[in-house]
Amino acid sequence: MDDFVVETRADGVIVVSGELDIATVDELSAAARAALETTASTLVLDFGGVTFVDSTGLGALVRLRKEAEHRGLGLRLDGVRPEVRRVLDLTGLSEIFPDQAEL
């Protein structure tokens, strides 16, 4: 398993790398919830370093999206790698997390 890293940049973007799975989902959720407290309009998760997402990770993304919407905020994934994009496509979640090139 790759090392999982979550960092919040000065501009508020959360940079995520490694595998988002049952072992790491709590770390991402905690960082994203903390960022939702301070985000002005849209929370951006930079997924450029995410190499794998399991069903637990997908569930966390959906919950974070709902929480952001409840607060009147957006949640966007940037830099999604093809292998993760494929999972989003296969599960139908690409509709709520579209590729930035499609926007």
N, C-alpha and C positions, 0 to 999 in steps of 0.2 A: 504494500500500500504506500502511495505517495504521502509525503508530509502534507498536512492540511494547514493552510495559513489563511487567516482573515485579518486584513489591515484596513483601517479607515484613513484615507488620505485627507489632507487639509481642506480639499474642496468638497468633502463629504462623501465622495465615492468610496464604496466598500470594495476592495480588491480581494477576490477569492481565488485560491489555487489549491489543487489536489483533488481528492475524491470527496464528493458530497454524498454521504451515506449515513447509516444508522449511528456510526461511531463519531461523526463530525457534525451532524445536523444541529445539535444543541448550541455549539459554538457559533455557527452562522446565525441561528435564530436570535441568540443573545446580542450579537453585534448589530444585526439589522434592527431589532427592536429599540436598542439604544439610539441608533441613528434616526429612527422614525420620530423620536422625541425632539430632534433638533432639525430635521429636514424641512426646508421651506416649501417645496412643491413636489419634488420627485426624488425618491431614493433610487440610486443607481448601483447595481451590483455588477462589477466588472468580472465576468466569467471567463476571461481569456486564458486563465490557468486551470480551469476546472476540466478534468479529464474523464470524469465518470459521475453520473448521478443515478442513485437508485430510487425506489418508490418512496422511501422515507424522505429523501431530499426533495423529490417532487412535491410531496405533501406539505413540506415546510414552505416551499416557494408559494404554493397556493394559499396557505394560511397567512403568510406575510403579505401577499397581494391583497387579501381580504382585509387584513388589519390596516394596511396603507389606505385602501379605499374608504374604510370606516372613518379614518382621520382626514379624509379629503385629499390624500396625497396619491401620487403615482408611484409605481415600482417598475423599474426597467432593468432588463438584463442587457449588458453590452459585451461585445467580444465573444459571443458564444461559439465554441469550437464545433466543427461539423459532427463529431460523435455525440455531443450533448444536444445539438440541434436536432439530430435524428431522433433521439429519445423524446424530445418535446413534440416533434412532428407525429411520431407514432402514438403518443398518448393524447393527442389533440390539444396539448397545452401551448402549442405555438400560436394559437389564436389569442391567448391572453399574454403571451410573451413573444411578440413578433420579432423577426429579424430586423435589426435597425435599418438595413438596406431597403426594407419594405415600407418604412415609414415616410 
